[in-house]
Amino acid sequence: VQLVESGGGLVQPGGSLRLSCAASGFAFSSSAMNWYRQAAGKEREFVASISNTGTGTVYADSVKGRFTISRENAKNTVYLQMNSLKPEDTATYYCHARLFQVNYWGQGTQVAVSS
């Protein structure tokens, strides 16, 4: 199983970024996918989840209305569109899959929101 995130960077408050997670080594189209984030000195927290078909999504209250999770099963890729970014969104963002009761994580991509 391999999860590879990309798309992070430095953005001003109010700006947007789109994160991508390329997955391989498992039946991607049969698996729900998640995004988590971890800010410096804080615990990792749930951001968003999407069902295997993409028809069901769940968001943390802190990002609801600003972030959108989506997926392209033909490309084995899950996305996180982040709009109206705030300084408190600064964190390392991780792609996650739970397969047969085992957690798999990507290496993370850093997002910094600052003027």
N, CA, C and O atoms as a MOPAC input file, in Angstrom:
PM7 MOZYME 1SCF
protein

 N      0.85300 1    -1.19100 1     0.00000 1
 C      0.00000 1     0.00000 1     0.00000 1
 C      0.88400 1     1.23500 1     0.00000 1
 O      1.82000 1     1.34900 1     0.79100 1
 N      0.57300 1     2.14600 1    -0.89200 1
 C      1.33100 1     3.39100 1    -0.94900 1
 C      0.36500 1     4.55300 1    -1.14400 1
 O     -0.51300 1     4.51700 1    -2.00600 1
 N      0.54800 1     5.57700 1    -0.32700 1
 C     -0.23100 1     6.80100 1    -0.42800 1
 C      0.75000 1     7.95500 1    -0.54500 1
 O      1.60200 1     8.13600 1     0.32500 1
 N      0.63900 1     8.73900 1    -1.61500 1
 C      1.58300 1     9.82200 1    -1.86900 1
 C      0.82300 1    11.13000 1    -2.04900 1
 O      0.09600 1    11.32100 1    -3.02400 1
 N      1.01100 1    12.02500 1    -1.08000 1
 C      0.34100 1    13.32300 1    -1.13200 1
 C      1.18300 1    14.34300 1    -1.89900 1
 O      2.40700 1    14.23500 1    -1.97300 1
 N      0.50500 1    15.32000 1    -2.46000 1
 C      1.16300 1    16.44200 1    -3.11300 1
 C      0.22200 1    17.63200 1    -3.10100 1
 O     -0.96800 1    17.50500 1    -2.81200 1
 N      0.78500 1    18.80400 1    -3.42400 1
 C     -0.04600 1    19.98900 1    -3.56300 1
 C      0.03500 1    20.98300 1    -2.43300 1
 O     -0.59400 1    22.03900 1    -2.49900 1
 N      0.79000 1    20.68000 1    -1.39800 1
 C      0.91500 1    21.62000 1    -0.30400 1
 C      1.76300 1    22.81800 1    -0.68500 1
 O      2.36900 1    22.86200 1    -1.75600 1
 N      1.79200 1    23.79100 1     0.22000 1
 C      2.59900 1    24.97400 1    -0.03500 1
 C      2.22600 1    26.10400 1     0.89500 1
 O      1.49500 1    25.92600 1     1.86900 1
 N      2.75000 1    27.28200 1     0.56600 1
 C      2.47600 1    28.49100 1     1.33900 1
 C      1.40800 1    29.30000 1     0.61000 1
 O      1.51600 1    29.54300 1    -0.59200 1
 N      0.39000 1    29.71000 1     1.33400 1
 C     -0.70600 1    30.47400 1     0.73700 1
 C     -1.14600 1    31.55200 1     1.71800 1
 O     -1.04000 1    31.37900 1     2.93200 1
 N     -1.63800 1    32.66100 1     1.18600 1
 C     -2.11500 1    33.74600 1     2.04100 1
 C     -3.49800 1    33.41400 1     2.59300 1
 O     -4.23600 1    32.63300 1     1.99300 1
 N     -3.84500 1    33.99500 1     3.71600 1
 C     -5.20600 1    33.80700 1     4.23900 1
 C     -6.24800 1    34.17600 1     3.18900 1
 O     -6.12500 1    35.18200 1     2.49100 1
 N     -7.27300 1    33.33900 1     3.09700 1
 C     -8.30400 1    33.52900 1     2.08200 1
 C     -8.01500 1    32.82400 1     0.77400 1
 O     -8.88000 1    32.75900 1    -0.10000 1
 N     -6.82600 1    32.30300 1     0.63100 1
 C     -6.43300 1    31.62600 1    -0.59400 1
 C     -6.91300 1    30.18500 1    -0.66100 1
 O     -7.62700 1    29.70300 1     0.21900 1
 N     -6.50000 1    29.51200 1    -1.73000 1
 C     -6.94100 1    28.14000 1    -1.98200 1
 C     -5.75900 1    27.24400 1    -2.34300 1
 O     -4.74900 1    27.70000 1    -2.87800 1
 N     -5.91000 1    25.98600 1    -2.04200 1
 C     -4.96600 1    24.94600 1    -2.45300 1
 C     -5.75300 1    23.68100 1    -2.73700 1
 O     -6.81900 1    23.45700 1    -2.16300 1
 N     -5.21700 1    22.85400 1    -3.63100 1
 C     -5.80800 1    21.52800 1    -3.84500 1
 C     -4.74900 1    20.47700 1    -3.58300 1
 O     -3.71000 1    20.44400 1    -4.24200 1
 N     -5.02100 1    19.63000 1    -2.62300 1
 C     -4.13300 1    18.52100 1    -2.31100 1
 C     -4.57400 1    17.29100 1    -3.08800 1
 O     -5.75900 1    17.08600 1    -3.35200 1
 N     -3.58900 1    16.48000 1    -3.44700 1
 C     -3.85800 1    15.21400 1    -4.13100 1
 C     -3.20300 1    14.07800 1    -3.36100 1
 O     -2.18000 1    14.26400 1    -2.70200 1
 N     -3.80200 1    12.91300 1    -3.45400 1
 C     -3.22700 1    11.70900 1    -2.85300 1
 C     -3.33600 1    10.59400 1    -3.88300 1
 O     -4.43400 1    10.15200 1    -4.22100 1
 N     -2.19200 1    10.14700 1    -4.37700 1
 C     -2.14700 1     9.04800 1    -5.33300 1
 C     -1.98000 1     7.74400 1    -4.56800 1
 O     -1.03500 1     7.57900 1    -3.79700 1
 N     -2.90600 1     6.82100 1    -4.78900 1
 C     -2.92100 1     5.56300 1    -4.05100 1
 C     -2.54500 1     4.39000 1    -4.94600 1
 O     -2.83100 1     4.38700 1    -6.14300 1
 N     -1.90600 1     3.40700 1    -4.35200 1
 C     -1.57800 1     2.19700 1    -5.09900 1
 C     -1.42700 1     1.02500 1    -4.14200 1
 O     -1.21500 1     1.20000 1    -2.94200 1
 N     -1.54000 1    -0.16500 1    -4.70000 1
 C     -1.30000 1    -1.35800 1    -3.90100 1
 C     -2.51000 1    -1.95500 1    -3.21200 1
 O     -2.38800 1    -2.91300 1    -2.44900 1
 N     -3.67700 1    -1.39200 1    -3.48000 1
 C     -4.90000 1    -1.93700 1    -2.89700 1
 C     -6.07400 1    -1.57600 1    -3.80000 1
 O     -5.92500 1    -0.83300 1    -4.76900 1
 N     -7.22900 1    -2.10900 1    -3.46900 1
 C     -8.42800 1    -1.88400 1    -4.27700 1
 C     -9.01100 1    -0.51600 1    -3.94400 1
 O     -9.93600 1    -0.39200 1    -3.14100 1
 N     -8.45800 1     0.48700 1    -4.56800 1
 C     -8.82400 1     1.86800 1    -4.26000 1
 C    -10.31800 1     2.11100 1    -4.40900 1
 O    -10.93200 1     2.73800 1    -3.54600 1
 N    -10.90400 1     1.62800 1    -5.48500 1
 C    -12.31300 1     1.91300 1    -5.75400 1
 C    -13.25400 1     1.23900 1    -4.75700 1
 O    -14.45200 1     1.52500 1    -4.73900 1
 N    -12.71700 1     0.34900 1    -3.93200 1
 C    -13.52900 1    -0.32100 1    -2.91400 1
 C    -13.31200 1     0.25500 1    -1.52100 1
 O    -13.87700 1    -0.24000 1    -0.54600 1
 N    -12.50600 1     1.28700 1    -1.42800 1
 C    -12.06600 1     1.77600 1    -0.11800 1
 C    -12.46700 1     3.21700 1     0.12700 1
 O    -12.29200 1     4.08100 1    -0.73200 1
 N    -13.01300 1     3.46600 1     1.32300 1
 C    -13.18100 1     4.84900 1     1.75300 1
 C    -11.80100 1     5.46500 1     1.96300 1
 O    -10.83700 1     4.76700 1     2.27900 1
 N    -11.72200 1     6.76600 1     1.78700 1
 C    -10.45200 1     7.47000 1     1.94100 1
 C    -10.65100 1     8.68100 1     2.84800 1
 O    -11.73900 1     9.25200 1     2.92200 1
 N     -9.60100 1     9.04700 1     3.51700 1
 C     -9.68900 1    10.12400 1     4.49200 1
 C     -8.51500 1    11.08800 1     4.37100 1
 O     -7.44900 1    10.74100 1     3.86300 1
 N     -8.73900 1    12.28900 1     4.84500 1
 C     -7.67700 1    13.26900 1     5.05500 1
 C     -7.64500 1    13.61900 1     6.54300 1
 O     -8.68000 1    13.82500 1     7.17800 1
 N     -6.43400 1    13.67700 1     7.07000 1
 C     -6.18600 1    14.14100 1     8.42500 1
 C     -5.15800 1    15.25900 1     8.35200 1
 O     -4.52800 1    15.46700 1     7.31500 1
 N     -4.99300 1    15.96900 1     9.44700 1
 C     -3.94400 1    16.98600 1     9.52200 1
 C     -3.37300 1    17.03000 1    10.93200 1
 O     -4.01800 1    16.65000 1    11.90900 1
 N     -2.13800 1    17.51100 1    10.99500 1
 C     -1.46900 1    17.64000 1    12.28000 1
 C     -0.68200 1    18.93900 1    12.29600 1
 O      0.25700 1    19.12800 1    11.52300 1
 N     -1.08400 1    19.82500 1    13.18700 1
 C     -0.35500 1    21.07400 1    13.38300 1
 C      0.77100 1    20.85500 1    14.37800 1
 O      0.73800 1    19.91400 1    15.17100 1
 N      1.74600 1    21.71000 1    14.33000 1
 C      2.90000 1    21.58700 1    15.23100 1
 C      2.44300 1    21.60100 1    16.68800 1
 O      1.71500 1    22.49600 1    17.11700 1
 N      2.88300 1    20.59400 1    17.43700 1
 C      2.55500 1    20.52400 1    18.84000 1
 C      1.15300 1    20.04300 1    19.16700 1
 O      0.74300 1    20.05800 1    20.32700 1
 N      0.42100 1    19.61800 1    18.15700 1
 C     -0.95700 1    19.15700 1    18.37400 1
 C     -1.12500 1    17.73100 1    17.87200 1
 O     -0.29800 1    17.21100 1    17.12300 1
 N     -2.21000 1    17.11800 1    18.30200 1
 C     -2.50100 1    15.76400 1    17.84700 1
 C     -3.06800 1    15.78900 1    16.42900 1
 O     -3.63900 1    16.78400 1    15.98200 1
 N     -2.89300 1    14.68000 1    15.74800 1
 C     -3.46100 1    14.54100 1    14.41500 1
 C     -4.98700 1    14.54700 1    14.53000 1
 O     -5.55900 1    13.93200 1    15.43000 1
 N     -5.63400 1    15.25900 1    13.59700 1
 C     -7.08700 1    15.36800 1    13.65700 1
 C     -7.71700 1    15.05200 1    12.30700 1
 O     -7.12700 1    15.27600 1    11.25000 1
 N     -8.92200 1    14.53000 1    12.38000 1
 C     -9.69300 1    14.20700 1    11.18800 1
 C    -10.09700 1    15.48000 1    10.45700 1
 O    -10.46900 1    16.47800 1    11.07500 1
 N    -10.01800 1    15.42700 1     9.13000 1
 C    -10.43700 1    16.56400 1     8.30300 1
 C    -11.66500 1    16.19900 1     7.45600 1
 O    -12.68900 1    16.88000 1     7.50500 1
 N    -11.54500 1    15.11800 1     6.68400 1
 C    -12.63600 1    14.76900 1     5.78000 1
 C    -12.53400 1    13.31100 1     5.36000 1
 O    -11.46100 1    12.70800 1     5.38500 1
 N    -13.67300 1    12.76600 1     4.97800 1
 C    -13.74400 1    11.38100 1     4.54100 1
 C    -14.66100 1    11.27800 1     3.33200 1
 O    -15.60500 1    12.05400 1     3.18500 1
 N    -14.37200 1    10.31100 1     2.46900 1
 C    -15.21600 1    10.09300 1     1.29800 1
 C    -15.42000 1     8.59500 1     1.12100 1
 O    -14.48800 1     7.80800 1     1.29200 1
 N    -16.64300 1     8.20600 1     0.77800 1
 C    -16.95100 1     6.79400 1     0.57200 1
 C    -16.27600 1     6.28400 1    -0.69200 1
 O    -15.73800 1     7.06400 1    -1.47700 1
 N    -16.30900 1     4.98100 1    -0.88100 1
 C    -15.61600 1     4.39500 1    -2.03200 1
 C    -16.18400 1     4.87100 1    -3.36200 1
 O    -15.45500 1     4.98400 1    -4.34700 1
 N    -17.48700 1     5.14900 1    -3.39300 1
 C    -18.10000 1     5.61800 1    -4.64400 1
 C    -18.04900 1     7.12700 1    -4.79500 1
 O    -18.30600 1     7.66300 1    -5.87300 1
 N    -17.71700 1     7.80300 1    -3.71300 1
 C    -17.67800 1     9.26500 1    -3.75000 1
 C    -18.99500 1     9.93000 1    -3.43000 1
 O    -19.08700 1    11.15700 1    -3.41300 1
 N    -20.01300 1     9.13500 1    -3.17500 1
 C    -21.33400 1     9.71600 1    -2.94800 1
 C    -21.54600 1    10.16300 1    -1.50800 1
 O    -22.46500 1    10.92900 1    -1.22000 1
 N    -20.69300 1     9.68200 1    -0.60200 1
 C    -20.82600 1    10.06800 1     0.79200 1
 C    -19.58200 1    10.77000 1     1.28600 1
 O    -18.46700 1    10.28800 1     1.09000 1
 N    -19.77500 1    11.91500 1     1.93200 1
 C    -18.64900 1    12.67000 1     2.47300 1
 C    -18.96800 1    13.12500 1     3.89500 1
 O    -20.12400 1    13.34300 1     4.25700 1
 N    -17.92100 1    13.26000 1     4.67300 1
 C    -18.02700 1    13.74800 1     6.05000 1
 C    -16.90200 1    14.74200 1     6.26600 1
 O    -15.78600 1    14.55100 1     5.78300 1
 N    -17.20900 1    15.81000 1     7.00200 1
 C    -16.21500 1    16.84900 1     7.25300 1
 C    -16.14700 1    17.19300 1     8.73400 1
 O    -17.14200 1    17.10500 1     9.45300 1
 N    -14.96100 1    17.58400 1     9.17400 1
 C    -14.82900 1    18.17500 1    10.49600 1
 C    -15.53800 1    19.52100 1    10.49000 1
 O    -15.57000 1    20.21500 1     9.47400 1
 N    -16.09700 1    19.87800 1    11.62000 1
 C    -16.81700 1    21.14800 1    11.70800 1
 C    -15.92700 1    22.32700 1    11.32900 1
 O    -16.39500 1    23.31100 1    10.75500 1
 N    -14.65100 1    22.21800 1    11.65300 1
 C    -13.72900 1    23.33000 1    11.42400 1
 C    -13.48400 1    23.62000 1     9.95400 1
 O    -13.01100 1    24.70600 1     9.61900 1
 N    -13.79300 1    22.67800 1     9.06200 1
 C    -13.53500 1    22.88500 1     7.63800 1
 C    -14.79900 1    22.83900 1     6.80100 1
 O    -14.76000 1    23.08500 1     5.59600 1
 N    -15.91600 1    22.52700 1     7.43100 1
 C    -17.17500 1    22.38800 1     6.69500 1
 C    -17.51400 1    23.70000 1     5.97500 1
 O    -17.46500 1    24.77800 1     6.56600 1
 N    -17.85700 1    23.58300 1     4.69500 1
 C    -18.19200 1    24.75300 1     3.90400 1
 C    -17.00300 1    25.39400 1     3.22800 1
 O    -17.17100 1    26.24600 1     2.35600 1
 N    -15.79800 1    24.99800 1     3.61700 1
 C    -14.58200 1    25.55800 1     3.01400 1
 C    -13.78100 1    24.51400 1     2.24700 1
 O    -13.16400 1    24.83000 1     1.23000 1
 N    -13.78700 1    23.28700 1     2.72100 1
 C    -13.02100 1    22.21200 1     2.10100 1
 C    -13.97700 1    21.24500 1     1.39400 1
 O    -15.11300 1    21.04500 1     1.82500 1
 N    -13.49200 1    20.65500 1     0.30400 1
 C    -14.25600 1    19.65000 1    -0.42200 1
 C    -13.36300 1    18.46000 1    -0.73400 1
 O    -12.30100 1    18.60900 1    -1.33900 1
 N    -13.79900 1    17.28500 1    -0.31700 1
 C    -13.07200 1    16.06200 1    -0.64400 1
 C    -13.73300 1    15.42300 1    -1.86700 1
 O    -14.95800 1    15.41600 1    -1.99500 1
 N    -12.91000 1    14.89500 1    -2.75100 1
 C    -13.43200 1    14.22800 1    -3.93900 1
 C    -12.45500 1    13.13600 1    -4.34900 1
 O    -11.36200 1    13.02600 1    -3.79300 1
 N    -12.85800 1    12.32700 1    -5.32700 1
 C    -11.97400 1    11.24600 1    -5.76400 1
 C    -12.22500 1    10.92500 1    -7.22800 1
 O    -13.30700 1    11.15400 1    -7.76800 1
 N    -11.19100 1    10.38900 1    -7.84500 1
 C    -11.28100 1     9.85900 1    -9.20800 1
 C    -10.80500 1     8.41600 1    -9.15600 1
 O     -9.60300 1     8.15000 1    -9.13400 1
 N    -11.75300 1     7.48900 1    -9.13800 1
 C    -11.36100 1     6.08900 1    -9.01500 1
 C    -10.57000 1     5.60100 1   -10.22900 1
 O     -9.74600 1     4.69600 1   -10.10400 1
 N    -10.80700 1     6.17900 1   -11.37500 1
 C    -10.05700 1     5.77900 1   -12.57100 1
 C     -8.58100 1     6.14600 1   -12.45900 1
 O     -7.73000 1     5.55400 1   -13.12300 1
 N     -8.29200 1     7.12800 1   -11.61400 1
 C     -6.90300 1     7.57200 1   -11.43100 1
 C     -6.33600 1     7.17000 1   -10.07200 1
 O     -5.20400 1     7.52300 1    -9.74300 1
 N     -7.11700 1     6.43400 1    -9.28300 1
 C     -6.67600 1     6.04300 1    -7.94000 1
 C     -6.20200 1     7.25300 1    -7.13100 1
 O     -5.16600 1     7.20300 1    -6.46800 1
 N     -6.96400 1     8.32200 1    -7.19600 1
 C     -6.55700 1     9.57200 1    -6.56800 1
 C     -7.71200 1    10.17700 1    -5.78100 1
 O     -8.86100 1    10.17200 1    -6.22200 1
 N     -7.37600 1    10.69600 1    -4.61000 1
 C     -8.33300 1    11.44200 1    -3.80900 1
 C     -7.79700 1    12.86400 1    -3.65100 1
 O     -6.58900 1    13.08400 1    -3.56800 1
 N     -8.71700 1    13.81800 1    -3.61200 1
 C     -8.34800 1    15.22800 1    -3.57100 1
 C     -8.93900 1    15.90600 1    -2.34100 1
 O     -9.91500 1    15.44000 1    -1.75300 1
 N     -8.31500 1    17.01700 1    -1.97500 1
 C     -8.87900 1    17.89300 1    -0.95600 1
 C     -8.75500 1    19.32400 1    -1.46800 1
 O     -7.66600 1    19.89900 1    -1.47700 1
 N     -9.87400 1    19.88900 1    -1.89200 1
 C     -9.90200 1    21.28400 1    -2.31600 1
 C    -10.12700 1    22.14100 1    -1.08100 1
 O    -11.12300 1    21.98400 1    -0.37500 1
 N     -9.20000 1    23.03900 1    -0.83100 1
 C     -9.25700 1    23.88100 1     0.36100 1
 C     -9.40000 1    25.33600 1    -0.05600 1
 O     -8.51200 1    25.89900 1    -0.69600 1
 N    -10.51500 1    25.93500 1     0.30800 1
 C    -10.78700 1    27.33500 1    -0.01200 1
 C    -10.89300 1    28.15200 1     1.27400 1
 O    -11.04600 1    27.60600 1     2.36600 1
 N    -10.80900 1    29.45000 1     1.11900 1
 C    -10.93900 1    30.35700 1     2.27200 1
 C    -10.02100 1    29.92000 1     3.41300 1
 O    -10.43800 1    29.82700 1     4.56700 1
 N     -8.79100 1    29.66000 1     3.06900 1
 C     -7.85500 1    29.13900 1     4.06100 1
 C     -7.57100 1    30.15800 1     5.15500 1
 O     -7.51900 1    31.36600 1     4.92400 1
 N     -7.39000 1    29.62200 1     6.35000 1
 C     -7.13000 1    30.43400 1     7.54300 1
 C     -5.77800 1    30.03900 1     8.13500 1
 O     -5.30500 1    28.92800 1     7.89400 1
 N     -5.15400 1    30.91900 1     8.89600 1
 C     -3.87800 1    30.55000 1     9.53200 1
 C     -3.98300 1    29.27700 1    10.36300 1
 O     -3.02200 1    28.51300 1    10.45300 1
 N     -5.13400 1    29.04900 1    10.96700 1
 C     -5.29500 1    27.84800 1    11.78400 1
 C     -5.40100 1    26.55600 1    10.96900 1
 O     -5.45000 1    25.46300 1    11.53400 1
 N     -5.43700 1    26.68800 1     9.63800 1
 C     -5.38700 1    25.49900 1     8.77700 1
 C     -3.95100 1    25.03800 1     8.53800 1
 O     -3.72700 1    23.99000 1     7.93300 1
 N     -2.99100 1    25.81100 1     9.00700 1
 C     -1.58700 1    25.44200 1     8.85300 1
 C     -1.31500 1    24.11600 1     9.54400 1
 O     -1.57100 1    23.96500 1    10.73900 1
 N     -0.79100 1    23.15200 1     8.78300 1
 C     -0.55900 1    21.80800 1     9.31100 1
 C      0.08100 1    20.95100 1     8.23100 1
 O      0.19000 1    21.35600 1     7.07400 1
 N      0.49600 1    19.77500 1     8.62900 1
 C      0.85500 1    18.74700 1     7.66100 1
 C     -0.39900 1    17.91600 1     7.41900 1
 O     -1.03700 1    17.44500 1     8.36100 1
 N     -0.74100 1    17.74300 1     6.15500 1
 C     -1.95500 1    17.03000 1     5.77300 1
 C     -1.60500 1    15.62600 1     5.29600 1
 O     -0.70900 1    15.43600 1     4.47300 1
 N     -2.32900 1    14.65300 1     5.82800 1
 C     -2.06100 1    13.25100 1     5.54700 1
 C     -3.25400 1    12.57300 1     4.89200 1
 O     -4.40300 1    12.77800 1     5.28200 1
 N     -2.96000 1    11.78000 1     3.91200 1
 C     -3.93700 1    10.89900 1     3.30500 1
 C     -3.97500 1     9.61200 1     4.12800 1
 O     -2.94000 1     9.16100 1     4.61900 1
 N     -5.15700 1     9.02000 1     4.28000 1
 C     -5.30000 1     7.84300 1     5.14600 1
 C     -6.29700 1     6.86500 1     4.55000 1
 O     -7.31600 1     7.24100 1     3.97100 1
 N     -5.96000 1     5.60000 1     4.71700 1
 C     -6.87900 1     4.52300 1     4.37300 1
 C     -6.81900 1     3.47600 1     5.47700 1
 O     -5.74300 1     3.15300 1     5.98100 1
 N     -7.96600 1     2.95400 1     5.84300 1
 C     -8.02200 1     1.87900 1     6.82100 1
 C     -8.47700 1     0.62400 1     6.08600 1
 O     -9.61400 1     0.53500 1     5.62100 1
 N     -7.57200 1    -0.33900 1     5.99000 1
 C     -7.81700 1    -1.53900 1     5.20800 1
 C     -7.66900 1    -2.75000 1     6.10300 1
 O     -6.60600 1    -2.97600 1     6.68000 1
 N     -8.74000 1    -3.53600 1     6.22200 1
 C     -8.71400 1    -4.74600 1     7.05600 1
 C     -8.16000 1    -4.42000 1     8.44500 1
 O     -7.29000 1    -5.11900 1     8.96400 1
 N     -8.68200 1    -3.34700 1     9.02900 1
 C     -8.34600 1    -2.92300 1    10.38800 1
 C     -6.89800 1    -2.47200 1    10.54500 1
 O     -6.38400 1    -2.43500 1    11.66300 1
 N     -6.25000 1    -2.13700 1     9.47000 1
 C     -4.89200 1    -1.60200 1     9.51200 1
 C     -4.91600 1    -0.19000 1     8.93200 1
 O     -5.49900 1     0.04800 1     7.87400 1
 N     -4.27700 1     0.74000 1     9.63400 1
 C     -4.20400 1     2.11700 1     9.17600 1
 C     -2.98800 1     2.33000 1     8.28400 1
 O     -1.87700 1     1.91600 1     8.61500 1
 N     -3.21300 1     2.97300 1     7.16400 1
 C     -2.12700 1     3.33200 1     6.24700 1
 C     -2.11700 1     4.85100 1     6.07400 1
 O     -3.16100 1     5.48400 1     5.92300 1
 N     -0.90800 1     5.41800 1     6.10100 1
 C     -0.74200 1     6.86100 1     6.00100 1
 C      0.25000 1     7.20800 1     4.90800 1
 O      1.18600 1     6.45700 1     4.63500 1
 N      0.03100 1     8.35200 1     4.29100 1
 C      1.03600 1     8.89100 1     3.40600 1
 C      2.10000 1     9.60600 1     4.21900 1
 O      2.06000 1     9.62400 1     5.44900 1
 N      3.05800 1    10.19600 1     3.50300 1
 C      4.16300 1    10.87500 1     4.18500 1
 C      3.77900 1    12.28400 1     4.60500 1
 O      4.47900 1    12.91400 1     5.39800 1
 N      2.67000 1    12.77800 1     4.07400 1
 C      2.19400 1    14.11200 1     4.42800 1
 C      2.67400 1    15.18700 1     3.47500 1
 O      3.72400 1    15.06700 1     2.84400 1
 N      1.87700 1    16.24300 1     3.38700 1
 C      2.25800 1    17.42200 1     2.61400 1
 C      1.95200 1    18.65000 1     3.47700 1
 O      0.89200 1    18.73200 1     4.09700 1
 N      2.87700 1    19.58900 1     3.50900 1
 C      2.75500 1    20.71900 1     4.41500 1
 C      1.96800 1    21.85900 1     3.78400 1
 O      2.16200 1    22.22000 1     2.62300 1
 N      1.08500 1    22.40000 1     4.58500 1
 C      0.30000 1    23.56700 1     4.18800 1
 C      0.55900 1    24.66600 1     5.21100 1
 O      0.40400 1    24.46200 1     6.41500 1
 N      0.95100 1    25.82200 1     4.71900 1
 C      1.18500 1    26.96800 1     5.59200 1
 C      0.33100 1    28.12700 1     5.09300 1
 O      0.38500 1    28.49800 1     3.92100 1
 N     -0.44600 1    28.68400 1     5.99200 1
 C     -1.31200 1    29.80900 1     5.64400 1
 C     -0.82400 1    31.02000 1     6.42500 1
 O     -0.95300 1    31.08600 1     7.64800 1
 N     -0.26800 1    31.96500 1     5.70000 1
 C      0.33800 1    33.11700 1     6.36300 1
 C      0.44300 1    34.27400 1     5.39000 1
 O      0.60200 1    34.08700 1     4.18400 1
 N      0.35100 1    35.48100 1     5.94400 1
 C      0.52400 1    36.66700 1     5.11400 1
 C      1.97800 1    37.13700 1     5.16700 1
 O      2.33000 1    38.13000 1     4.52900 1

